Amino acid sequence: MSSNSLTNQALQAAYSGDWNTAIDLNQQLINQDPDNLEAHNRLAKSYLETNQPQKAYQTYQQVLKQDTYNTIAQKNLKRLEHYAQHPDINHQAVNYPTVSFIEEPGISKTVQLTCPGEPSILAKVDAGDQVLITPHKRYICITTEHKIHLGRIPEDLSLRLVNLINGGNQYQAWIKSVDSQCVKIFIKETHRAPQFKDIPSFPNSNQVSYLAFTDPSSVYEDRPDTTSIDEEE
């Protein structure tokens, strides 16, 4: 089985709370690629959710041997140490959304964000967290529910989605994976406006899709925008 297929199944197992299956699938991924740190982190999370803190601790330690600054492993090791110091506090399982994270052609897509947020911010979010989609004139910003910047959707896709959103399409997004320097989100079309009934939100590379985009001269004017997120209205 391909690593992409195993990864999607492992993510879906975690989102549905099937932690034993998640352990098996992530272990298969690690057997294929011992340097797959995302699979190691998911495996450790699965151990934690099945009340195997020692295995979780050892797995996170293994991650840090390969990547000393891995924020996910660092964050969760601190949590494990906190639980060990306060045994009266029960670990609370995370309730992931029930949405399927397997991509549907034209309907959903995994996207790596540009301009990722500060590592200290990314360390506070986890795979499965729902995020906010905030369209601007030139781009789409992805933030936490508290409007904290996580990154931007790449420009070409941003311009497409801004036009679709302005025309009535609706979308939801979740974090699919995150580390100190990279955020990948899963974005899904939840409503398609009648005027776009034959236009997919996410055409594949071999698919031609006609969509009336904004005139580039009105988007860029004389030069690219350098206004920070905080400065833009």
VOLUM-334103 format. One line per 10 residues: number of its first residue (from 1); for each residue x, y, z of N, C-alpha, C, O. Coordinates in pm, whole numbers, plus 50000, padded with zeros to 5 digits. Layout:
// VOLUM-334103
NUM) X:Y:Z:X:Y:Z:X:Y:Z:X:Y:Z ~ ...
// end
This chain:
// VOLUM-334103
1) 50085:49881:50000:50000:50000:50000:50088:50124:50000:50189:50128:50070 ~ 50051:50226:49922:50132:50346:49912:50131:50424:50042:50040:50412:50124 ~ 50237:50505:50061:50247:50584:50183:50135:50688:50191:50084:50715:50300 ~ 50095:50746:50077:49985:50843:50079:49855:50780:50124:49781:50839:50202 ~ 49828:50659:50077:49706:50589:50116:49710:50554:50264:49610:50570:50335 ~ 49825:50505:50311:49839:50472:50453:49824:50597:50540:49761:50593:50646 ~ 49882:50708:50494:49873:50832:50571:49728:50878:50583:49684:50915:50692 ~ 49654:50876:50472:49513:50916:50476:49433:50826:50569:49348:50873:50645 ~ 49460:50696:50565:49389:50604:50652:49426:50627:50798:49340:50620:50886 ~ 49554:50655:50824:49598:50681:50962:49532:50807:51017:49489:50811:51132
11) 49526:50911:50933:49460:51034:50975:49313:51011:51003:49260:51058:51103 ~ 49247:50938:50913:49104:50913:50931:49077:50830:51056:48978:50853:51125 ~ 49166:50735:51085:49150:50653:51206:49159:50742:51330:49082:50725:51425 ~ 49253:50838:51328:49267:50929:51443:49145:51019:51455:49094:51039:51565 ~ 49099:51074:51343:48986:51166:51348:48858:51097:51394:48769:51161:51451 ~ 48848:50965:51371:48730:50890:51414:48750:50826:51551:48660:50759:51602 ~ 48868:50846:51612:48894:50792:51745:48929:50645:51748:48925:50582:51854 ~ 48964:50588:51632:49003:50447:51626:49154:50438:51646:49229:50419:51550 ~ 49197:50454:51769:49338:50469:51800:49419:50342:51779:49536:50350:51741 ~ 49361:50226:51802:49435:50102:51780:49469:50084:51631:49578:50041:51596
21) 49373:50118:51545:49401:50112:51402:49505:50216:51365:49592:50191:51281 ~ 49497:50333:51428:49596:50439:51401:49736:50392:51439:49832:50422:51368 ~ 49748:50320:51549:49879:50266:51589:49934:50174:51481:50049:50186:51441 ~ 49850:50083:51435:49893:49986:51333:49935:50056:51204:50038:50022:51147 ~ 49855:50153:51157:49883:50219:51030:50009:50306:51038:50090:50308:50945 ~ 50024:50379:51148:50143:50462:51162:50269:50377:51177:50377:50416:51131 ~ 50257:50262:51242:50371:50173:51253:50411:50120:51115:50530:50105:51086 ~ 50311:50092:51031:50342:50049:50894:50417:50159:50818:50512:50131:50744 ~ 50374:50283:50837:50442:50395:50771:50587:50408:50819:50677:50434:50739 ~ 50608:50390:50948:50743:50399:51003:50830:50284:50953:50949:50302:50930
31) 50771:50167:50937:50846:50054:50883:50890:50084:50739:50999:50044:50698 ~ 50807:50153:50664:50842:50192:50527:50948:50302:50525:51039:50302:50442 ~ 50935:50395:50619:51026:50510:50623:51053:50548:50768:50975:50622:50828 ~ 51163:50498:50827:51193:50528:50969:51211:50676:50999:51205:50716:51115 ~ 51232:50759:50896:51250:50903:50918:51121:50982:50904:51124:51105:50902 ~ 51008:50914:50896:50878:50981:50883:50837:51034:51021:50772:50964:51098 ~ 50875:51158:51050:50850:51214:51183:50703:51240:51209:50658:51230:51323 ~ 50626:51273:51104:50483:51293:51123:50417:51164:51169:50329:51166:51256 ~ 50459:51051:51111:50404:50921:51153:50445:50889:51297:50365:50834:51373 ~ 50569:50922:51333:50613:50900:51472:50528:50981:51569:50485:50930:51673
41) 50504:51107:51535:50423:51192:51624:50280:51140:51634:50220:51141:51742 ~ 50224:51095:51522:50089:51039:51527:50086:50909:51607:49990:50882:51679 ~ 50191:50829:51594:50198:50705:51671:50203:50735:51820:50133:50671:51899 ~ 50285:50832:51859:50293:50870:52000:50159:50919:52052:50118:50885:52163 ~ 50091:51000:51971:49957:51049:52008:49861:50932:52028:49781:50932:52122 ~ 49870:50834:51941:49781:50717:51951:49811:50638:52078:49719:50588:52144 ~ 49939:50626:52112:49975:50558:52237:49918:50634:52356:49867:50573:52451 ~ 49926:50766:52350:49874:50847:52461:49724:50829:52476:49672:50820:52587 ~ 49654:50823:52363:49508:50810:52367:49463:50669:52409:49348:50650:52448 ~ 49552:50571:52401:49518:50434:52444:49581:50403:52580:49600:50287:52616
51) 49614:50509:52654:49665:50496:52791:49796:50417:52795:49814:50328:52880 ~ 49887:50450:52703:50020:50390:52702:50123:50503:52707:50199:50522:52612 ~ 50126:50578:52818:50211:50698:52824:50360:50668:52810:50433:50750:52755 ~ 50407:50552:52858:50548:50521:52847:50590:50505:52701:50695:50554:52659 ~ 50506:50434:52623:50536:50420:52480:50528:50554:52408:50606:50583:52318 ~ 50431:50637:52450:50420:50770:52390:50546:50851:52419:50600:50917:52330 ~ 50591:50845:52544:50711:50919:52584:50832:50874:52503:50908:50957:52454 ~ 50849:50744:52490:50964:50690:52416:50958:50730:52268:51061:50758:52207 ~ 50838:50731:52212:50824:50766:52071:50854:50913:52047:50922:50948:51950 ~ 50804:51000:52135:50836:51142:52123:50987:51166:52141:51045:51252:52075
61) 51050:51090:52232:51194:51102:52250:51268:51063:52123:51369:51124:52087 ~ 51217:50961:52054:51277:50919:51928:51269:51029:51823:51362:51050:51745 ~ 51156:51100:51823:51141:51213:51730:51248:51318:51757:51311:51369:51664 ~ 51270:51350:51886:51365:51454:51920:51509:51413:51891:51596:51498:51873 ~ 51536:51283:51887:51670:51237:51847:51697:51271:51701:51811:51296:51662 ~ 51590:51271:51620:51605:51301:51478:51588:51450:51450:51646:51504:51355 ~ 51507:51516:51532:51478:51658:51511:51467:51724:51648:51361:51725:51710 ~ 51579:51780:51693:51587:51835:51829:51482:51941:51856:51438:51958:51969 ~ 51443:52014:51750:51353:52128:51769:51209:52099:51723:51132:52191:51697 ~ 51175:51972:51715:51040:51936:51673:50940:51984:51779:50936:51930:51890
71) 50860:52084:51744:50774:52149:51844:50661:52058:51892:50618:52069:52007 ~ 50612:51969:51806:50504:51879:51847:50554:51784:51955:50488:51765:52057 ~ 50671:51725:51933:50728:51633:52032:50762:51708:52161:50735:51658:52270 ~ 50821:51826:52148:50855:51904:52267:50731:51935:52350:50731:51919:52472 ~ 50626:51981:52280:50503:52020:52349:50440:51903:52422:50397:51915:52537 ~ 50435:51787:52355:50368:51673:52416:50451:51606:52524:50395:51547:52616 ~ 50584:51613:52515:50667:51563:52624:50644:51646:52751:50642:51591:52861 ~ 50627:51777:52734:50596:51862:52850:50462:51823:52910:50447:51821:53032 ~ 50364:51791:52824:50234:51747:52875:50247:51617:52952:50188:51601:53059 ~ 50326:51523:52898:50344:51394:52965:50412:51413:53099:50376:51348:53197
81) 50511:51501:53103:50578:51528:53231:50482:51591:53331:50489:51564:53451 ~ 50391:51675:53279:50291:51737:53366:50196:51632:53422:50163:51635:53541 ~ 50152:51538:53337:50064:51432:53385:50134:51345:53489:50072:51302:53586 ~ 50265:51319:53468:50340:51236:53563:50352:51305:53698:50351:51239:53803 ~ 50364:51439:53695:50375:51514:53820:50240:51536:53888:50235:51566:54007 ~ 50131:51521:53812:49996:51541:53865:49908:51421:53827:49819:51434:53742 ~ 49931:51306:53889:49858:51185:53851:49709:51192:53876:49633:51108:53826 ~ 49664:51293:53954:49521:51308:53980:49447:51369:53862:49324:51366:53858 ~ 49522:51426:53764:49461:51487:53646:49452:51384:53537:49553:51327:53496 ~ 49331:51359:53490:49311:51261:53384:49337:51324:53248:49297:51438:53222
91) 49402:51249:53162:49423:51296:53026:49290:51298:52953:49214:51201:52959 ~ 49262:51408:52883:49138:51422:52808:49162:51393:52661:49247:51456:52598 ~ 49089:51299:52607:49104:51267:52466:49055:51383:52379:48966:51458:52419 ~ 49114:51396:52262:49075:51501:52169:48959:51451:52084:48963:51339:52032 ~ 48857:51533:52069:48745:51497:51983:48767:51557:51846:48747:51677:51826 ~ 48808:51475:51751:48835:51522:51617:48705:51532:51538:48608:51464:51570 ~ 48702:51616:51435:48582:51626:51351:48559:51496:51278:48652:51419:51252 ~ 48433:51471:51243:48397:51345:51177:48413:51353:51026:48388:51255:50956 ~ 48454:51468:50973:48471:51482:50828:48580:51388:50778:48681:51367:50846 ~ 48559:51333:50659:48661:51249:50599:48772:51337:50542:48744:51438:50478
101) 48897:51299:50566:49010:51376:50517:49070:51315:50391:49182:51347:50354 ~ 48995:51228:50326:49036:51174:50197:48988:51269:50088:48871:51305:50082 ~ 49081:51310:50001:49049:51411:49901:48947:51361:49799:48956:51248:49751 ~ 48850:51448:49767:48753:51423:49661:48787:51516:49546:48794:51637:49565 ~ 48808:51462:49425:48848:51545:49312:48754:51665:49291:48632:51650:49281 ~ 48814:51782:49286:48737:51904:49261:48669:51961:49384:48630:52078:49384 ~ 48654:51881:49489:48577:51922:49607:48667:51958:49725:48636:52051:49800 ~ 48777:51888:49741:48863:51910:49857:49009:51895:49816:49041:51837:49713 ~ 49097:51949:49901:49239:51948:49865:49325:51972:49990:49286:52047:50079 ~ 49441:51908:49994:49540:51936:50096:49632:52045:50044:49684:52036:49932
111) 49653:52148:50124:49729:52266:50080:49835:52300:50183:49806:52309:50302 ~ 49958:52319:50138:50062:52368:50227:50060:52521:50226:50064:52583:50120 ~ 50053:52580:50345:50042:52725:50356:50175:52793:50333:50281:52739:50366 ~ 50169:52913:50277:50286:52998:50267:50285:53096:50385:50184:53108:50455 ~ 50396:53166:50405:50408:53264:50514:50359:53206:50647:50273:53266:50712 ~ 50411:53088:50688:50361:53027:50811:50384:53114:50933:50475:53197:50936 ~ 50300:53095:51035:50309:53172:51157:50434:53140:51236:50512:53052:51200 ~ 50453:53213:51345:50569:53192:51431:50567:53051:51490:50460:52999:51522 ~ 50687:52988:51506:50692:52853:51566:50621:52844:51700:50561:52741:51732 ~ 50628:52951:51779:50562:52949:51910:50411:52939:51897:50344:52885:51985
121) 50356:52992:51786:50213:52983:51759:50178:52845:51706:50081:52783:51748 ~ 50259:52797:51612:50232:52666:51551:50240:52555:51654:50175:52451:51640 ~ 50320:52575:51758:50333:52473:51862:50205:52457:51943:50189:52358:52016 ~ 50115:52553:51932:49993:52549:52013:49874:52490:51940:49766:52478:51997 ~ 49893:52451:51814:49783:52392:51738:49818:52248:51702:49935:52209:51702 ~ 49714:52170:51672:49733:52028:51644:49657:51988:51518:49564:52057:51475 ~ 49698:51877:51461:49623:51817:51351:49481:51790:51397:49460:51738:51507 ~ 49385:51825:51314:49245:51807:51348:49176:51934:51392:49053:51940:51395 ~ 49255:52038:51428:49194:52165:51468:49127:52231:51348:49186:52240:51240 ~ 49003:52277:51366:48938:52351:51259:48994:52493:51257:49022:52551:51362
131) 49010:52549:51139:49068:52682:51123:48972:52771:51045:48879:52724:50981 ~ 48999:52902:51052:48914:52999:50985:48975:53040:50851:49097:53054:50838 ~ 48889:53059:50752:48928:53101:50618:48889:53248:50604:48770:53281:50606 ~ 48988:53336:50590:48961:53479:50584:49008:53536:50452:49128:53558:50434 ~ 48916:53562:50358:48956:53617:50227:48995:53765:50240:48929:53842:50309 ~ 49103:53801:50171:49143:53940:50154:49140:53971:50004:49101:53887:49923 ~ 49181:54090:49970:49176:54130:49829:49269:54045:49742:49234:54009:49630 ~ 49387:54014:49795:49489:53948:49716:49518:53805:49759:49586:53732:49686 ~ 49469:53765:49873:49506:53634:49925:49402:53587:50025:49310:53661:50062 ~ 49417:53463:50070:49333:53408:50175:49421:53373:50294:49518:53298:50281
141) 49388:53427:50408:49461:53402:50531:49392:53291:50610:49270:53286:50618 ~ 49472:53203:50668:49421:53097:50754:49460:53129:50898:49578:53151:50927 ~ 49361:53131:50986:49386:53167:51126:49323:53064:51219:49242:52982:51178 ~ 49362:53072:51346:49294:52993:51448:49157:53053:51473:49123:53158:51419 ~ 49079:52986:51556:48946:53039:51589:48955:53172:51662:48856:53246:51670 ~ 49074:53204:51716:49094:53331:51785:49162:53434:51695:49215:53534:51743 ~ 49160:53408:51564:49212:53501:51461:49365:53518:51469:49417:53624:51436 ~ 49435:53415:51512:49581:53418:51515:49634:53359:51385:49593:53250:51344 ~ 49726:53429:51321:49776:53393:51189:49850:53259:51189:49939:53236:51271 ~ 49812:53172:51096:49880:53044:51077:49950:53037:50943:50049:52965:50928
151) 49901:53110:50845:49962:53108:50712:49865:53155:50607:49753:53195:50637 ~ 49910:53149:50481:49827:53190:50368:49816:53077:50267:49910:52999:50250 ~ 49703:53069:50201:49688:52979:50088:49770:53036:49972:49767:53157:49949 ~ 49844:52951:49898:49926:53002:49787:49847:53093:49693:49726:53077:49676 ~ 49918:53187:49633:49853:53297:49561:49761:53250:49449:49649:53302:49437 ~ 49804:53154:49367:49721:53114:49254:49589:53055:49301:49483:53085:49245 ~ 49594:52971:49405:49471:52912:49458:49390:53016:49534:49267:53015:49531 ~ 49458:53107:49604:49388:53213:49675:49302:53295:49581:49184:53320:49609 ~ 49360:53338:49469:49285:53421:49374:49162:53347:49322:49055:53406:49306 ~ 49178:53218:49297:49065:53138:49250:48955:53131:49356:48838:53154:49328
161) 48996:53099:49479:48897:53082:49586:48831:53213:49626:48713:53214:49662 ~ 48905:53324:49620:48845:53455:49651:48728:53482:49557:48622:53526:49600 ~ 48748:53455:49428:48641:53475:49332:48524:53381:49356:48408:53421:49345 ~ 48554:53257:49388:48447:53160:49415:48369:53197:49542:48247:53186:49545 ~ 48442:53240:49645:48376:53279:49770:48290:53403:49747:48177:53410:49795 ~ 48343:53501:49674:48265:53621:49644:48140:53588:49563:48041:53660:49570 ~ 48146:53478:49487:48031:53437:49407:47933:53347:49481:47830:53309:49425 ~ 47965:53312:49606:47869:53236:49686:47915:53100:49734:47844:53036:49812 ~ 48032:53052:49688:48081:52924:49739:48119:52935:49886:48153:53043:49935 ~ 48111:52822:49957:48148:52817:50098:48246:52702:50121:48240:52600:50053
171) 48338:52722:50220:48443:52624:50246:48467:52611:50397:48438:52701:50475 ~ 48520:52495:50435:48570:52474:50570:48710:52415:50560:48745:52355:50459 ~ 48789:52434:50666:48927:52385:50662:48971:52339:50801:48924:52388:50903 ~ 49062:52242:50799:49119:52185:50922:49268:52169:50903:49316:52156:50791 ~ 49342:52171:51012:49485:52141:51005:49502:51991:50981:49445:51909:51052 ~ 49580:51957:50880:49609:51817:50851:49741:51775:50914:49752:51664:50967 ~ 49841:51863:50908:49968:51837:50976:50034:51971:51005:50010:52070:50935 ~ 50119:51972:51108:50185:52096:51146:50315:52064:51218:50321:51971:51299 ~ 50419:52142:51188:50541:52140:51267:50589:52284:51281:50513:52376:51252 ~ 50711:52304:51323:50756:52439:51354:50770:52528:51232:50775:52651:51246
181) 50775:52470:51111:50798:52549:50991:50696:52525:50880:50702:52592:50777 ~ 50605:52432:50899:50516:52394:50790:50377:52362:50843:50361:52290:50941 ~ 50276:52418:50776:50137:52388:50808:50067:52340:50681:50072:52407:50578 ~ 50004:52225:50689:49922:52176:50579:49778:52171:50627:49750:52120:50735 ~ 49687:52225:50546:49546:52223:50582:49469:52136:50483:49513:52114:50370 ~ 49357:52088:50527:49262:52018:50440:49145:52112:50422:49075:52144:50519 ~ 49121:52156:50300:49013:52251:50273:48908:52182:50186:48941:52112:50090 ~ 48782:52205:50222:48672:52134:50155:48560:52231:50117:48519:52316:50196 ~ 48512:52216:49996:48396:52292:49950:48271:52234:50016:48244:52114:50004 ~ 48196:52320:50087:48074:52274:50154:47947:52323:50087:47838:52272:50114
191) 47961:52422:49999:47846:52470:49921:47897:52529:49792:47992:52608:49791 ~ 47834:52490:49680:47872:52545:49550:47757:52632:49497:47643:52586:49486 ~ 47789:52756:49466:47688:52849:49415:47639:52802:49278:47716:52743:49202 ~ 47509:52827:49247:47453:52781:49118:47533:52827:48997:47545:52752:48900 ~ 47588:52947:49002:47662:52997:48886:47793:52921:48861:47851:52931:48753 ~ 47838:52845:48963:47962:52768:48950:47934:52618:48946:48022:52538:48977 ~ 47813:52579:48909:47772:52440:48922:47862:52343:48844:47874:52227:48882 ~ 47925:52389:48737:48011:52303:48656:48159:52338:48673:48243:52292:48595 ~ 48190:52419:48774:48329:52463:48794:48381:52407:48926:48335:52447:49032 ~ 48478:52315:48921:48533:52259:49044:48616:52362:49119:48679:52449:49058
201) 48614:52353:49249:48696:52445:49329:48845:52418:49311:48927:52510:49311 ~ 48879:52289:49295:49019:52250:49290:49043:52162:49167:49052:52039:49180 ~ 49053:52222:49048:49077:52142:48927:49214:52077:48931:49308:52135:48985 ~ 49224:51958:48875:49356:51895:48871:49440:51956:48760:49391:52037:48680 ~ 49566:51917:48756:49660:51982:48664:49626:51960:48518:49668:52037:48432 ~ 49548:51854:48488:49514:51824:48350:49376:51876:48311:49328:51852:48200 ~ 49313:51946:48404:49174:51989:48383:49167:52138:48358:49219:52217:48436 ~ 49103:52177:48250:49084:52319:48220:48951:52363:48279:48847:52302:48253 ~ 48953:52469:48358:48832:52518:48422:48823:52668:48401:48915:52741:48437 ~ 48713:52714:48344:48700:52856:48311:48633:52931:48426:48524:52895:48471
211) 48701:53035:48471:48650:53115:48581:48692:53258:48559:48809:53286:48533 ~ 48598:53350:48570:48628:53491:48547:48699:53548:48668:48636:53580:48768 ~ 48831:53561:48658:48907:53617:48767:48910:53769:48759:48880:53828:48655 ~ 48947:53831:48870:48960:53976:48874:49073:54020:48781:49175:53952:48771 ~ 49056:54130:48715:49160:54186:48629:49287:54205:48711:49284:54273:48814 ~ 49401:54145:48668:49524:54157:48745:49564:54301:48775:49623:54328:48879 ~ 49531:54395:48684:49570:54533:48708:49498:54593:48828:49551:54680:48896 ~ 49375:54543:48854:49301:54594:48969:49344:54525:49097:49319:54575:49207 ~ 49408:54410:49083:49455:54337:49202:49589:54392:49247:49609:54421:49366 ~ 49683:54407:49152:49818:54445:49188:49844:54594:49178:49940:54644:49237
221) 49761:54667:49103:49781:54808:49079:49923:54829:49024:49956:54774:48919 ~ 50007:54907:49093:50140:54935:49039:50245:54837:49085:50347:54819:49018 ~ 50224:54772:49200:50326:54683:49253:50262:54588:49353:50153:54615:49402 ~ 50330:54476:49384:50275:54382:49482:50258:54448:49618:50335:54536:49656 ~ 50156:54403:49690:50129:54458:49822:50231:54411:49923:50265:54293:49925 ~ 50281:54500:50005:50373:54463:50112:50315:54496:50249:50387:54496:50349 ~ 50185:54524:50254:50119:54556:50379:50108:54432:50465:50072:54325:50417 ~ 50140:54445:50592:50131:54332:50682:49985:54301:50710:49897:54382:50681 ~ 49960:54185:50764:49823:54144:50796:49760:54240:50895:49643:54274:50883 ~ 49840:54284:50994:49784:54371:51097:49750:54508:51041:49660:54575:51091
231) 49823:54551:50934:49800:54685:50880:49681:54690:50786:49619:54795:50770 ~ 49649:54575:50723:49540:54574:50625:49405:54576:50697:49388:54510:50798 ~ 49312:54651:50646:49180:54659:50709:49108:54526:50694:48995:54512:50741
// end
